[in-house]
Amino acid sequence: MRWSDVFTLAIRCKHGISRSKSVAGDQMIWAGVYRNRKLIVISTVRLAYGNLAHFVVNSGARIGCHDCSLPGGHYVDLAVKTGWPISDKELRDIARLAAAEENRPIRVRRSGELLSQAVTP
């Protein structure tokens, strides 16, 4: 089973503020049926070290881009909405489906949970 077998893209929009030092990120809302339950998955690309993204060094490059001690990069945050409770095992299965089609790290969580509560595959 693949991600595209289960989920279809419902909405794609820009999330965040576009200013001179920041760029709005893509947010995609996926809808599908997984294990006989309707799910809505909101995927957002986030900076791996998001707190560093607000600071800019003198050269104009973001902190972490060229400093070996401060790694940069992105990951995909998947927030799952469902009418029924979803287990950690099911969250990991959803993350594995996404990871098979995405080269960035995946973190999945229930909608409303903090980013720190996310599950990785």
N, C-alpha and C positions, 0 to 999 in steps of 0.2 A: 504494500500500500504506500502511495506517495502523498505528499502534501496536497498536490493539485487534484487528487482523487477525492479528497475529503472536503477541502475548503475552496471557496471561490471568492475572489476579490469583490467586495461590495462597495467600498469607498476608499479613495486615496486623496489625502489632503496634506497641507503643510502644517506642522505643529511647532509652536514656539514663535519667537519674535525675530524678524530679520532686521538687523541693524548693521552698522559698519563693522562691528567686531564679532557678530554672531550671525549664524545662518539658520533659518528655519529648517527643521528636519522633516522627512517624509513620515507620515503616519498612515498605515494601511489597516483597514478594518475588513476582516475575513469572516465569512459565515459558512457554516457547514454542519453536518451531522456526523458525530463521532460516537461509536458504541451506543447507537440508538438514543442519543441526546443531542439537542440543538446547542451549538456553541457559537459564540462570537469571540473572535480573537483579535485584539488590537496590538499590532506590531509597531514598535517605535525603535528607530536606530538611536543609540545613546553613546556618548563618549565613555570609554572605559574608565577614565579618571575625570569625571564630569566637573568636579570642583576646580580643577586646574584650567578648564576651558575658558574661564572668565578672565584670566590674567594673560597679558600679552607681554613678551619680552621686547627689548628695544628694537630688535631687528624686524619686528612685526610678525615673527613666527610664533605660533602657540607654544606654550611651555609643554615640554614632553616630546615635541616633534624631533628635536635634535639632541636632547639631553638623555644619555643612556640610563641615568638613574631615575628618570621620570618617563616611563613608557607611555605612549599614546595609544590610539586605536579605538575601535568601535565594537559594540556588541548589539545584538537584537534583543529587545525586551518584548516578550509576549505576555499580555494580560488577558486571561481567559475569563469570559463571562458566561455563566450558565445558571439555569433555574434550580439546579440540584447540586449538592456538594460534589466536589471532584477530588479524587485522591491524589497523593503525591506521585504514585505510580502512573496514573493517567496523565498527569502533567509531564512526567518524564517521557512518556510515549509521544505526546504532542511535540515536545522539544526534539525528540529523535527524528520525527517526520520533517520538522523544519530544518534541522541540521543536515539532513541528506541533500537539501537543495540550496543551502546557504553556506558560504565559506567563513562567515564571521561567527564568533561564539554566540550561543543562544542561552537566554535565561527566561524561564517561564514562571508565572505566578498567577494566583487567583486575582481577579479584578478587585481592587480595594486594598490589597496587601502592599506592604512597603517593598521597595526594590531590594532591600537586604533580605527579604523572606523568599526571594526567587529560588527556584529549583533549577539545577543544571543537569543536562542529560548524562 
